[in-house]
Amino acid sequence: MSTITIDAFIENFLTAVDFQDPVELTADTELRSLSQWDSLAALGVIVMFDVEYGKTIVGDDLKAANTVGDLYKLLG
């Protein structure tokens, strides 16, 4: 597993998605339950993976992820 903690990943996720209102996230938070989880948010997460972690993910990876923890597991 990655050396980055889930807490650090969540902080980066919050920055990448740029929520307008404060959001409490855990690894179990369902992406589809987030009001601002849309194509722009998804693009921000794809860019985050590339810039922050040097890992390429695609739309199919995001479609397969149900929770924030599922995205974290993509760091493998």
Distance bins in CASP14 RR format, pairs under 12 A and 6 or more apart:
PFRMAT RR
TARGET T0000
AUTHOR 0000-0000-0000
RMODE 2
METHOD distances of the structure
MODEL  1
1 9 0 0 0 0 0 1 0 0 0 0 0
1 69 0 0 0 0 0 1 0 0 0 0 0
1 72 0 0 0 0 1 0 0 0 0 0 0
1 73 0 0 0 0 1 0 0 0 0 0 0
1 74 0 0 0 0 0 1 0 0 0 0 0
1 75 1 0 0 1 0 0 0 0 0 0 0
1 76 1 0 1 0 0 0 0 0 0 0 0
2 8 0 0 0 0 1 0 0 0 0 0 0
2 9 0 0 0 0 1 0 0 0 0 0 0
2 12 0 0 0 0 0 1 0 0 0 0 0
2 49 0 0 0 0 0 1 0 0 0 0 0
2 52 0 0 0 0 0 1 0 0 0 0 0
2 53 1 0 0 1 0 0 0 0 0 0 0
2 54 0 0 0 0 0 1 0 0 0 0 0
2 55 0 0 0 0 1 0 0 0 0 0 0
2 69 0 0 0 0 0 1 0 0 0 0 0
2 71 0 0 0 0 0 1 0 0 0 0 0
2 72 1 0 0 1 0 0 0 0 0 0 0
2 73 0 0 0 0 1 0 0 0 0 0 0
2 74 0 0 0 0 1 0 0 0 0 0 0
2 75 1 1 0 0 0 0 0 0 0 0 0
2 76 1 0 1 0 0 0 0 0 0 0 0
3 9 0 0 0 0 0 1 0 0 0 0 0
3 53 0 0 0 0 0 1 0 0 0 0 0
3 75 0 0 0 0 1 0 0 0 0 0 0
3 76 0 0 0 0 0 1 0 0 0 0 0
4 10 0 0 0 0 0 1 0 0 0 0 0
4 11 0 0 0 0 1 0 0 0 0 0 0
4 12 0 0 0 0 1 0 0 0 0 0 0
4 13 0 0 0 0 0 1 0 0 0 0 0
4 48 0 0 0 0 0 1 0 0 0 0 0
4 49 0 0 0 0 0 1 0 0 0 0 0
4 52 0 0 0 0 1 0 0 0 0 0 0
4 53 1 0 0 1 0 0 0 0 0 0 0
4 54 0 0 0 0 0 1 0 0 0 0 0
4 55 0 0 0 0 0 1 0 0 0 0 0
4 71 0 0 0 0 0 1 0 0 0 0 0
4 72 0 0 0 0 1 0 0 0 0 0 0
4 73 0 0 0 0 0 1 0 0 0 0 0
4 74 0 0 0 0 0 1 0 0 0 0 0
4 75 1 0 0 1 0 0 0 0 0 0 0
4 76 0 0 0 0 0 1 0 0 0 0 0
5 11 0 0 0 0 1 0 0 0 0 0 0
5 12 0 0 0 0 0 1 0 0 0 0 0
5 27 0 0 0 0 0 1 0 0 0 0 0
5 69 0 0 0 0 0 1 0 0 0 0 0
5 72 0 0 0 0 1 0 0 0 0 0 0
5 75 0 0 0 0 0 1 0 0 0 0 0
6 12 0 0 0 0 0 1 0 0 0 0 0
6 13 0 0 0 0 1 0 0 0 0 0 0
6 25 0 0 0 0 1 0 0 0 0 0 0
6 26 0 0 0 0 1 0 0 0 0 0 0
6 27 1 0 1 0 0 0 0 0 0 0 0
6 28 0 0 0 0 0 1 0 0 0 0 0
6 29 0 0 0 0 0 1 0 0 0 0 0
6 67 0 0 0 0 0 1 0 0 0 0 0
6 68 0 0 0 0 1 0 0 0 0 0 0
6 69 1 0 0 1 0 0 0 0 0 0 0
6 70 0 0 0 0 0 1 0 0 0 0 0
6 71 0 0 0 0 0 1 0 0 0 0 0
6 72 1 0 1 0 0 0 0 0 0 0 0
6 73 0 0 0 0 1 0 0 0 0 0 0
6 75 0 0 0 0 1 0 0 0 0 0 0
7 13 0 0 0 0 0 1 0 0 0 0 0
7 14 0 0 0 0 0 1 0 0 0 0 0
7 25 0 0 0 0 1 0 0 0 0 0 0
7 26 0 0 0 0 1 0 0 0 0 0 0
7 27 0 0 0 0 1 0 0 0 0 0 0
7 68 0 0 0 0 0 1 0 0 0 0 0
7 69 0 0 0 0 0 1 0 0 0 0 0
7 72 0 0 0 0 0 1 0 0 0 0 0
8 14 0 0 0 0 0 1 0 0 0 0 0
8 15 0 0 0 0 0 1 0 0 0 0 0
8 48 0 0 0 0 0 1 0 0 0 0 0
8 52 0 0 0 0 1 0 0 0 0 0 0
8 53 0 0 0 0 0 1 0 0 0 0 0
8 72 0 0 0 0 1 0 0 0 0 0 0
8 75 0 0 0 0 0 1 0 0 0 0 0
9 15 0 0 0 0 0 1 0 0 0 0 0
9 16 0 0 0 0 0 1 0 0 0 0 0
9 25 0 0 0 0 1 0 0 0 0 0 0
9 26 0 0 0 0 0 1 0 0 0 0 0
9 27 0 0 0 0 1 0 0 0 0 0 0
9 29 0 0 0 0 0 1 0 0 0 0 0
9 45 0 0 0 0 0 1 0 0 0 0 0
9 48 0 0 0 0 1 0 0 0 0 0 0
9 49 0 0 0 0 0 1 0 0 0 0 0
9 52 0 0 0 0 1 0 0 0 0 0 0
9 53 0 0 0 0 1 0 0 0 0 0 0
9 55 0 0 0 0 0 1 0 0 0 0 0
9 67 0 0 0 0 0 1 0 0 0 0 0
9 68 1 0 0 1 0 0 0 0 0 0 0
9 69 0 0 0 0 1 0 0 0 0 0 0
9 70 0 0 0 0 0 1 0 0 0 0 0
9 71 1 0 0 1 0 0 0 0 0 0 0
9 72 1 0 1 0 0 0 0 0 0 0 0
9 73 0 0 0 0 0 1 0 0 0 0 0
9 74 0 0 0 0 1 0 0 0 0 0 0
9 75 1 0 0 1 0 0 0 0 0 0 0
9 76 0 0 0 0 0 1 0 0 0 0 0
10 16 0 0 0 0 0 1 0 0 0 0 0
10 17 0 0 0 0 0 1 0 0 0 0 0
10 19 0 0 0 0 0 1 0 0 0 0 0
10 23 0 0 0 0 1 0 0 0 0 0 0
10 24 0 0 0 0 1 0 0 0 0 0 0
10 25 1 0 1 0 0 0 0 0 0 0 0
10 26 1 0 0 1 0 0 0 0 0 0 0
10 27 1 0 0 1 0 0 0 0 0 0 0
10 28 0 0 0 0 0 1 0 0 0 0 0
10 29 0 0 0 0 1 0 0 0 0 0 0
10 45 0 0 0 0 0 1 0 0 0 0 0
10 48 0 0 0 0 0 1 0 0 0 0 0
10 67 0 0 0 0 0 1 0 0 0 0 0
10 68 1 0 0 1 0 0 0 0 0 0 0
10 69 0 0 0 0 1 0 0 0 0 0 0
10 71 0 0 0 0 1 0 0 0 0 0 0
10 72 0 0 0 0 1 0 0 0 0 0 0
11 17 0 0 0 0 0 1 0 0 0 0 0
11 23 0 0 0 0 0 1 0 0 0 0 0
11 25 0 0 0 0 1 0 0 0 0 0 0
11 48 0 0 0 0 0 1 0 0 0 0 0
11 52 0 0 0 0 0 1 0 0 0 0 0
11 68 0 0 0 0 0 1 0 0 0 0 0
11 72 0 0 0 0 0 1 0 0 0 0 0
12 18 0 0 0 0 0 1 0 0 0 0 0
12 25 0 0 0 0 0 1 0 0 0 0 0
12 44 0 0 0 0 0 1 0 0 0 0 0
12 45 0 0 0 0 1 0 0 0 0 0 0
12 47 0 0 0 0 0 1 0 0 0 0 0
12 48 1 0 1 0 0 0 0 0 0 0 0
12 49 0 0 0 0 1 0 0 0 0 0 0
12 50 0 0 0 0 0 1 0 0 0 0 0
12 51 0 0 0 0 1 0 0 0 0 0 0
12 52 1 0 1 0 0 0 0 0 0 0 0
12 53 0 0 0 0 1 0 0 0 0 0 0
12 68 0 0 0 0 0 1 0 0 0 0 0
12 71 0 0 0 0 0 1 0 0 0 0 0
12 72 0 0 0 0 0 1 0 0 0 0 0
12 75 0 0 0 0 0 1 0 0 0 0 0
13 19 0 0 0 0 1 0 0 0 0 0 0
13 23 0 0 0 0 1 0 0 0 0 0 0
13 25 1 0 0 1 0 0 0 0 0 0 0
13 26 0 0 0 0 0 1 0 0 0 0 0
13 27 0 0 0 0 0 1 0 0 0 0 0
13 29 0 0 0 0 1 0 0 0 0 0 0
13 31 0 0 0 0 1 0 0 0 0 0 0
13 34 0 0 0 0 0 1 0 0 0 0 0
13 36 0 0 0 0 0 1 0 0 0 0 0
13 37 0 0 0 0 0 1 0 0 0 0 0
13 41 0 0 0 0 1 0 0 0 0 0 0
13 42 0 0 0 0 0 1 0 0 0 0 0
13 44 0 0 0 0 1 0 0 0 0 0 0
13 45 1 0 0 1 0 0 0 0 0 0 0
13 46 0 0 0 0 0 1 0 0 0 0 0
13 47 0 0 0 0 0 1 0 0 0 0 0
13 48 1 0 0 1 0 0 0 0 0 0 0
13 49 0 0 0 0 0 1 0 0 0 0 0
13 52 0 0 0 0 1 0 0 0 0 0 0
13 53 0 0 0 0 0 1 0 0 0 0 0
13 62 0 0 0 0 0 1 0 0 0 0 0
13 65 0 0 0 0 0 1 0 0 0 0 0
13 67 0 0 0 0 0 1 0 0 0 0 0
13 68 1 0 0 1 0 0 0 0 0 0 0
13 69 0 0 0 0 1 0 0 0 0 0 0
13 70 0 0 0 0 0 1 0 0 0 0 0
13 71 1 0 0 1 0 0 0 0 0 0 0
13 72 0 0 0 0 1 0 0 0 0 0 0
13 74 0 0 0 0 0 1 0 0 0 0 0
13 75 0 0 0 0 0 1 0 0 0 0 0
14 20 0 0 0 0 0 1 0 0 0 0 0
14 21 0 0 0 0 0 1 0 0 0 0 0
14 22 0 0 0 0 1 0 0 0 0 0 0
14 23 1 0 0 1 0 0 0 0 0 0 0
14 24 0 0 0 0 0 1 0 0 0 0 0
14 25 1 0 0 1 0 0 0 0 0 0 0
14 29 0 0 0 0 0 1 0 0 0 0 0
14 34 0 0 0 0 0 1 0 0 0 0 0
14 36 0 0 0 0 0 1 0 0 0 0 0
14 41 0 0 0 0 0 1 0 0 0 0 0
14 44 0 0 0 0 0 1 0 0 0 0 0
14 45 0 0 0 0 0 1 0 0 0 0 0
14 48 0 0 0 0 0 1 0 0 0 0 0
14 68 0 0 0 0 1 0 0 0 0 0 0
15 23 0 0 0 0 0 1 0 0 0 0 0
15 25 0 0 0 0 0 1 0 0 0 0 0
15 41 0 0 0 0 0 1 0 0 0 0 0
15 44 0 0 0 0 1 0 0 0 0 0 0
15 45 0 0 0 0 0 1 0 0 0 0 0
15 47 0 0 0 0 0 1 0 0 0 0 0
15 48 1 0 0 1 0 0 0 0 0 0 0
15 51 0 0 0 0 0 1 0 0 0 0 0
15 52 0 0 0 0 1 0 0 0 0 0 0
16 25 0 0 0 0 0 1 0 0 0 0 0
16 36 0 0 0 0 0 1 0 0 0 0 0
16 37 0 0 0 0 0 1 0 0 0 0 0
16 40 0 0 0 0 0 1 0 0 0 0 0
16 41 1 0 0 1 0 0 0 0 0 0 0
16 42 0 0 0 0 1 0 0 0 0 0 0
16 43 0 0 0 0 1 0 0 0 0 0 0
16 44 1 0 1 0 0 0 0 0 0 0 0
16 45 1 0 1 0 0 0 0 0 0 0 0
16 46 0 0 0 0 1 0 0 0 0 0 0
16 47 1 0 0 1 0 0 0 0 0 0 0
16 48 1 1 0 0 0 0 0 0 0 0 0
16 49 0 0 0 0 1 0 0 0 0 0 0
16 50 0 0 0 0 0 1 0 0 0 0 0
16 51 0 0 0 0 1 0 0 0 0 0 0
16 52 0 0 0 0 1 0 0 0 0 0 0
16 53 0 0 0 0 0 1 0 0 0 0 0
16 57 0 0 0 0 0 1 0 0 0 0 0
16 62 0 0 0 0 0 1 0 0 0 0 0
16 68 0 0 0 0 0 1 0 0 0 0 0
16 71 0 0 0 0 0 1 0 0 0 0 0
17 23 0 0 0 0 1 0 0 0 0 0 0
17 25 0 0 0 0 1 0 0 0 0 0 0
17 29 0 0 0 0 0 1 0 0 0 0 0
17 31 0 0 0 0 1 0 0 0 0 0 0
17 34 1 0 0 1 0 0 0 0 0 0 0
17 35 0 0 0 0 0 1 0 0 0 0 0
17 36 1 0 0 1 0 0 0 0 0 0 0
17 37 1 0 0 1 0 0 0 0 0 0 0
17 38 0 0 0 0 1 0 0 0 0 0 0
17 39 0 0 0 0 0 1 0 0 0 0 0
17 40 0 0 0 0 1 0 0 0 0 0 0
17 41 1 0 1 0 0 0 0 0 0 0 0
17 42 0 0 0 0 1 0 0 0 0 0 0
17 43 0 0 0 0 1 0 0 0 0 0 0
17 44 1 0 0 1 0 0 0 0 0 0 0
17 45 1 0 0 1 0 0 0 0 0 0 0
17 46 0 0 0 0 0 1 0 0 0 0 0
17 47 0 0 0 0 0 1 0 0 0 0 0
17 48 0 0 0 0 1 0 0 0 0 0 0
17 62 0 0 0 0 0 1 0 0 0 0 0
17 68 0 0 0 0 0 1 0 0 0 0 0
17 71 0 0 0 0 0 1 0 0 0 0 0
18 36 0 0 0 0 1 0 0 0 0 0 0
18 37 0 0 0 0 0 1 0 0 0 0 0
18 38 0 0 0 0 0 1 0 0 0 0 0
18 40 0 0 0 0 1 0 0 0 0 0 0
18 41 1 0 0 1 0 0 0 0 0 0 0
18 43 0 0 0 0 0 1 0 0 0 0 0
18 44 0 0 0 0 1 0 0 0 0 0 0
18 45 0 0 0 0 0 1 0 0 0 0 0
18 47 0 0 0 0 0 1 0 0 0 0 0
18 48 0 0 0 0 0 1 0 0 0 0 0
19 25 0 0 0 0 1 0 0 0 0 0 0
19 29 0 0 0 0 0 1 0 0 0 0 0
19 34 1 0 0 1 0 0 0 0 0 0 0
19 35 0 0 0 0 1 0 0 0 0 0 0
19 36 1 0 1 0 0 0 0 0 0 0 0
19 37 0 0 0 0 1 0 0 0 0 0 0
19 38 0 0 0 0 0 1 0 0 0 0 0
19 40 0 0 0 0 0 1 0 0 0 0 0
19 41 0 0 0 0 1 0 0 0 0 0 0
19 44 0 0 0 0 0 1 0 0 0 0 0
20 34 0 0 0 0 0 1 0 0 0 0 0
20 35 0 0 0 0 1 0 0 0 0 0 0
20 36 1 0 0 1 0 0 0 0 0 0 0
20 40 0 0 0 0 0 1 0 0 0 0 0
20 41 0 0 0 0 0 1 0 0 0 0 0
21 34 0 0 0 0 0 1 0 0 0 0 0
21 35 0 0 0 0 1 0 0 0 0 0 0
21 36 0 0 0 0 1 0 0 0 0 0 0
22 36 0 0 0 0 0 1 0 0 0 0 0
23 29 0 0 0 0 1 0 0 0 0 0 0
23 31 0 0 0 0 0 1 0 0 0 0 0
23 33 0 0 0 0 0 1 0 0 0 0 0
23 34 1 0 0 1 0 0 0 0 0 0 0
23 35 0 0 0 0 1 0 0 0 0 0 0
23 36 0 0 0 0 1 0 0 0 0 0 0
23 37 0 0 0 0 0 1 0 0 0 0 0
23 41 0 0 0 0 0 1 0 0 0 0 0
23 68 0 0 0 0 0 1 0 0 0 0 0
24 33 0 0 0 0 0 1 0 0 0 0 0
24 34 0 0 0 0 0 1 0 0 0 0 0
24 68 0 0 0 0 0 1 0 0 0 0 0
25 31 0 0 0 0 1 0 0 0 0 0 0
25 33 0 0 0 0 0 1 0 0 0 0 0
25 34 0 0 0 0 1 0 0 0 0 0 0
25 36 0 0 0 0 0 1 0 0 0 0 0
25 37 0 0 0 0 0 1 0 0 0 0 0
25 67 0 0 0 0 1 0 0 0 0 0 0
25 68 1 0 1 0 0 0 0 0 0 0 0
25 69 0 0 0 0 1 0 0 0 0 0 0
25 71 0 0 0 0 0 1 0 0 0 0 0
25 72 0 0 0 0 0 1 0 0 0 0 0
26 33 0 0 0 0 0 1 0 0 0 0 0
26 67 0 0 0 0 1 0 0 0 0 0 0
26 68 1 0 0 1 0 0 0 0 0 0 0
26 69 0 0 0 0 1 0 0 0 0 0 0
26 72 0 0 0 0 0 1 0 0 0 0 0
27 65 0 0 0 0 0 1 0 0 0 0 0
27 66 0 0 0 0 0 1 0 0 0 0 0
27 67 1 0 0 1 0 0 0 0 0 0 0
27 68 1 0 1 0 0 0 0 0 0 0 0
27 69 1 0 1 0 0 0 0 0 0 0 0
27 70 0 0 0 0 1 0 0 0 0 0 0
27 71 0 0 0 0 1 0 0 0 0 0 0
27 72 1 0 0 1 0 0 0 0 0 0 0
27 73 0 0 0 0 1 0 0 0 0 0 0
28 66 0 0 0 0 1 0 0 0 0 0 0
28 67 1 0 1 0 0 0 0 0 0 0 0
28 68 1 0 0 1 0 0 0 0 0 0 0
28 69 1 0 0 1 0 0 0 0 0 0 0
28 70 0 0 0 0 1 0 0 0 0 0 0
28 72 0 0 0 0 0 1 0 0 0 0 0
29 37 0 0 0 0 1 0 0 0 0 0 0
29 65 0 0 0 0 0 1 0 0 0 0 0
29 66 0 0 0 0 1 0 0 0 0 0 0
29 67 1 0 0 1 0 0 0 0 0 0 0
29 68 1 0 1 0 0 0 0 0 0 0 0
29 69 0 0 0 0 1 0 0 0 0 0 0
29 70 0 0 0 0 0 1 0 0 0 0 0
29 71 0 0 0 0 0 1 0 0 0 0 0
29 72 0 0 0 0 0 1 0 0 0 0 0
30 37 0 0 0 0 1 0 0 0 0 0 0
30 65 0 0 0 0 1 0 0 0 0 0 0
30 66 1 0 1 0 0 0 0 0 0 0 0
30 67 1 0 1 0 0 0 0 0 0 0 0
30 68 0 0 0 0 1 0 0 0 0 0 0
30 69 0 0 0 0 0 1 0 0 0 0 0
30 70 0 0 0 0 1 0 0 0 0 0 0
30 71 0 0 0 0 0 1 0 0 0 0 0
31 37 1 0 1 0 0 0 0 0 0 0 0
31 38 0 0 0 0 0 1 0 0 0 0 0
31 41 0 0 0 0 1 0 0 0 0 0 0
31 42 0 0 0 0 1 0 0 0 0 0 0
31 45 0 0 0 0 1 0 0 0 0 0 0
31 61 0 0 0 0 0 1 0 0 0 0 0
31 62 1 0 0 1 0 0 0 0 0 0 0
31 63 0 0 0 0 1 0 0 0 0 0 0
31 64 0 0 0 0 0 1 0 0 0 0 0
31 65 1 0 0 1 0 0 0 0 0 0 0
31 66 1 0 0 1 0 0 0 0 0 0 0
31 67 1 0 0 1 0 0 0 0 0 0 0
31 68 1 0 0 1 0 0 0 0 0 0 0
31 69 0 0 0 0 1 0 0 0 0 0 0
31 70 1 0 0 1 0 0 0 0 0 0 0
31 71 1 0 0 1 0 0 0 0 0 0 0
31 72 0 0 0 0 0 1 0 0 0 0 0
32 38 0 0 0 0 0 1 0 0 0 0 0
32 41 0 0 0 0 0 1 0 0 0 0 0
32 42 0 0 0 0 0 1 0 0 0 0 0
32 62 0 0 0 0 0 1 0 0 0 0 0
32 63 0 0 0 0 0 1 0 0 0 0 0
32 65 0 0 0 0 1 0 0 0 0 0 0
32 66 1 0 0 1 0 0 0 0 0 0 0
32 67 0 0 0 0 1 0 0 0 0 0 0
32 68 0 0 0 0 0 1 0 0 0 0 0
32 70 0 0 0 0 0 1 0 0 0 0 0
33 66 0 0 0 0 1 0 0 0 0 0 0
33 67 0 0 0 0 1 0 0 0 0 0 0
33 68 0 0 0 0 0 1 0 0 0 0 0
34 41 1 0 0 1 0 0 0 0 0 0 0
34 42 0 0 0 0 0 1 0 0 0 0 0
34 45 0 0 0 0 0 1 0 0 0 0 0
34 66 0 0 0 0 0 1 0 0 0 0 0
34 67 0 0 0 0 0 1 0 0 0 0 0
34 68 0 0 0 0 1 0 0 0 0 0 0
34 71 0 0 0 0 0 1 0 0 0 0 0
35 41 0 0 0 0 0 1 0 0 0 0 0
36 42 0 0 0 0 0 1 0 0 0 0 0
36 44 0 0 0 0 0 1 0 0 0 0 0
36 45 0 0 0 0 0 1 0 0 0 0 0
37 43 0 0 0 0 0 1 0 0 0 0 0
37 44 0 0 0 0 0 1 0 0 0 0 0
37 45 0 0 0 0 1 0 0 0 0 0 0
37 62 0 0 0 0 1 0 0 0 0 0 0
37 63 0 0 0 0 0 1 0 0 0 0 0
37 65 0 0 0 0 0 1 0 0 0 0 0
37 66 0 0 0 0 0 1 0 0 0 0 0
37 67 0 0 0 0 0 1 0 0 0 0 0
37 68 0 0 0 0 0 1 0 0 0 0 0
37 71 0 0 0 0 0 1 0 0 0 0 0
38 44 0 0 0 0 0 1 0 0 0 0 0
38 45 0 0 0 0 0 1 0 0 0 0 0
38 62 0 0 0 0 0 1 0 0 0 0 0
39 45 0 0 0 0 0 1 0 0 0 0 0
39 46 0 0 0 0 0 1 0 0 0 0 0
39 59 0 0 0 0 1 0 0 0 0 0 0
39 62 0 0 0 0 1 0 0 0 0 0 0
39 63 0 0 0 0 0 1 0 0 0 0 0
40 46 0 0 0 0 0 1 0 0 0 0 0
40 47 0 0 0 0 0 1 0 0 0 0 0
41 47 0 0 0 0 0 1 0 0 0 0 0
41 48 0 0 0 0 0 1 0 0 0 0 0
41 62 0 0 0 0 1 0 0 0 0 0 0
41 68 0 0 0 0 0 1 0 0 0 0 0
41 71 0 0 0 0 0 1 0 0 0 0 0
42 48 0 0 0 0 0 1 0 0 0 0 0
42 49 0 0 0 0 0 1 0 0 0 0 0
42 57 0 0 0 0 1 0 0 0 0 0 0
42 58 0 0 0 0 0 1 0 0 0 0 0
42 59 1 0 0 1 0 0 0 0 0 0 0
42 60 0 0 0 0 0 1 0 0 0 0 0
42 61 0 0 0 0 1 0 0 0 0 0 0
42 62 1 0 1 0 0 0 0 0 0 0 0
42 63 0 0 0 0 1 0 0 0 0 0 0
42 65 0 0 0 0 1 0 0 0 0 0 0
42 71 0 0 0 0 0 1 0 0 0 0 0
43 49 0 0 0 0 0 1 0 0 0 0 0
43 50 0 0 0 0 0 1 0 0 0 0 0
43 57 0 0 0 0 0 1 0 0 0 0 0
43 58 0 0 0 0 0 1 0 0 0 0 0
43 59 0 0 0 0 1 0 0 0 0 0 0
43 62 0 0 0 0 1 0 0 0 0 0 0
44 50 0 0 0 0 1 0 0 0 0 0 0
44 51 0 0 0 0 1 0 0 0 0 0 0
44 52 0 0 0 0 0 1 0 0 0 0 0
44 57 0 0 0 0 0 1 0 0 0 0 0
44 59 0 0 0 0 0 1 0 0 0 0 0
44 62 0 0 0 0 0 1 0 0 0 0 0
44 71 0 0 0 0 0 1 0 0 0 0 0
45 51 0 0 0 0 0 1 0 0 0 0 0
45 52 0 0 0 0 0 1 0 0 0 0 0
45 53 0 0 0 0 0 1 0 0 0 0 0
45 55 0 0 0 0 0 1 0 0 0 0 0
45 57 1 0 0 1 0 0 0 0 0 0 0
45 58 0 0 0 0 0 1 0 0 0 0 0
45 59 0 0 0 0 1 0 0 0 0 0 0
45 61 0 0 0 0 1 0 0 0 0 0 0
45 62 1 0 0 1 0 0 0 0 0 0 0
45 65 0 0 0 0 1 0 0 0 0 0 0
45 68 0 0 0 0 1 0 0 0 0 0 0
45 70 0 0 0 0 0 1 0 0 0 0 0
45 71 1 0 0 1 0 0 0 0 0 0 0
45 72 0 0 0 0 0 1 0 0 0 0 0
45 74 0 0 0 0 1 0 0 0 0 0 0
46 52 0 0 0 0 0 1 0 0 0 0 0
46 53 0 0 0 0 0 1 0 0 0 0 0
46 54 0 0 0 0 0 1 0 0 0 0 0
46 55 0 0 0 0 1 0 0 0 0 0 0
46 56 0 0 0 0 1 0 0 0 0 0 0
46 57 1 0 1 0 0 0 0 0 0 0 0
46 58 1 0 0 1 0 0 0 0 0 0 0
46 59 1 0 0 1 0 0 0 0 0 0 0
46 60 0 0 0 0 0 1 0 0 0 0 0
46 61 0 0 0 0 1 0 0 0 0 0 0
46 62 1 0 0 1 0 0 0 0 0 0 0
46 65 0 0 0 0 0 1 0 0 0 0 0
46 71 0 0 0 0 0 1 0 0 0 0 0
46 74 0 0 0 0 0 1 0 0 0 0 0
47 53 0 0 0 0 0 1 0 0 0 0 0
47 54 0 0 0 0 0 1 0 0 0 0 0
47 55 0 0 0 0 0 1 0 0 0 0 0
47 56 0 0 0 0 0 1 0 0 0 0 0
47 57 0 0 0 0 0 1 0 0 0 0 0
48 54 0 0 0 0 1 0 0 0 0 0 0
48 55 0 0 0 0 1 0 0 0 0 0 0
48 56 0 0 0 0 0 1 0 0 0 0 0
48 57 0 0 0 0 1 0 0 0 0 0 0
48 62 0 0 0 0 0 1 0 0 0 0 0
48 71 0 0 0 0 1 0 0 0 0 0 0
48 72 0 0 0 0 0 1 0 0 0 0 0
48 74 0 0 0 0 0 1 0 0 0 0 0
48 75 0 0 0 0 0 1 0 0 0 0 0
49 55 1 0 1 0 0 0 0 0 0 0 0
49 56 1 0 0 1 0 0 0 0 0 0 0
49 57 1 0 1 0 0 0 0 0 0 0 0
49 58 0 0 0 0 1 0 0 0 0 0 0
49 59 0 0 0 0 0 1 0 0 0 0 0
49 61 0 0 0 0 1 0 0 0 0 0 0
49 62 0 0 0 0 1 0 0 0 0 0 0
49 65 0 0 0 0 0 1 0 0 0 0 0
49 71 0 0 0 0 1 0 0 0 0 0 0
49 72 0 0 0 0 0 1 0 0 0 0 0
49 74 1 0 0 1 0 0 0 0 0 0 0
49 75 1 0 0 1 0 0 0 0 0 0 0
49 76 0 0 0 0 0 1 0 0 0 0 0
50 56 1 0 0 1 0 0 0 0 0 0 0
50 57 0 0 0 0 1 0 0 0 0 0 0
50 58 0 0 0 0 0 1 0 0 0 0 0
52 75 0 0 0 0 1 0 0 0 0 0 0
53 71 0 0 0 0 0 1 0 0 0 0 0
53 72 0 0 0 0 0 1 0 0 0 0 0
53 74 0 0 0 0 1 0 0 0 0 0 0
53 75 1 0 1 0 0 0 0 0 0 0 0
53 76 0 0 0 0 1 0 0 0 0 0 0
54 74 0 0 0 0 0 1 0 0 0 0 0
54 75 0 0 0 0 1 0 0 0 0 0 0
55 61 0 0 0 0 1 0 0 0 0 0 0
55 71 0 0 0 0 0 1 0 0 0 0 0
55 72 0 0 0 0 0 1 0 0 0 0 0
55 73 0 0 0 0 0 1 0 0 0 0 0
55 74 1 0 0 1 0 0 0 0 0 0 0
55 75 1 0 0 1 0 0 0 0 0 0 0
55 76 0 0 0 0 1 0 0 0 0 0 0
56 74 0 0 0 0 0 1 0 0 0 0 0
56 75 0 0 0 0 0 1 0 0 0 0 0
57 63 0 0 0 0 0 1 0 0 0 0 0
57 64 0 0 0 0 1 0 0 0 0 0 0
57 65 0 0 0 0 1 0 0 0 0 0 0
57 70 0 0 0 0 0 1 0 0 0 0 0
57 71 0 0 0 0 1 0 0 0 0 0 0
57 72 0 0 0 0 0 1 0 0 0 0 0
57 73 0 0 0 0 0 1 0 0 0 0 0
57 74 1 0 1 0 0 0 0 0 0 0 0
57 75 0 0 0 0 1 0 0 0 0 0 0
57 76 0 0 0 0 0 1 0 0 0 0 0
58 64 0 0 0 0 0 1 0 0 0 0 0
58 65 0 0 0 0 0 1 0 0 0 0 0
58 74 0 0 0 0 0 1 0 0 0 0 0
59 65 0 0 0 0 1 0 0 0 0 0 0
59 71 0 0 0 0 0 1 0 0 0 0 0
59 74 0 0 0 0 0 1 0 0 0 0 0
60 74 0 0 0 0 0 1 0 0 0 0 0
61 70 0 0 0 0 1 0 0 0 0 0 0
61 71 0 0 0 0 1 0 0 0 0 0 0
61 73 0 0 0 0 0 1 0 0 0 0 0
61 74 1 0 1 0 0 0 0 0 0 0 0
61 75 0 0 0 0 0 1 0 0 0 0 0
61 76 0 0 0 0 0 1 0 0 0 0 0
62 68 0 0 0 0 0 1 0 0 0 0 0
62 70 0 0 0 0 1 0 0 0 0 0 0
62 71 1 0 0 1 0 0 0 0 0 0 0
62 74 0 0 0 0 1 0 0 0 0 0 0
63 70 0 0 0 0 0 1 0 0 0 0 0
63 71 0 0 0 0 0 1 0 0 0 0 0
64 70 1 0 0 1 0 0 0 0 0 0 0
64 71 0 0 0 0 1 0 0 0 0 0 0
64 73 0 0 0 0 0 1 0 0 0 0 0
64 74 0 0 0 0 1 0 0 0 0 0 0
65 71 1 0 1 0 0 0 0 0 0 0 0
65 72 0 0 0 0 1 0 0 0 0 0 0
65 73 0 0 0 0 1 0 0 0 0 0 0
65 74 1 0 0 1 0 0 0 0 0 0 0
65 75 0 0 0 0 0 1 0 0 0 0 0
66 73 0 0 0 0 0 1 0 0 0 0 0
67 73 0 0 0 0 1 0 0 0 0 0 0
67 74 0 0 0 0 0 1 0 0 0 0 0
68 74 0 0 0 0 0 1 0 0 0 0 0
69 75 0 0 0 0 1 0 0 0 0 0 0
69 76 0 0 0 0 0 1 0 0 0 0 0
70 76 0 0 0 0 0 1 0 0 0 0 0
END
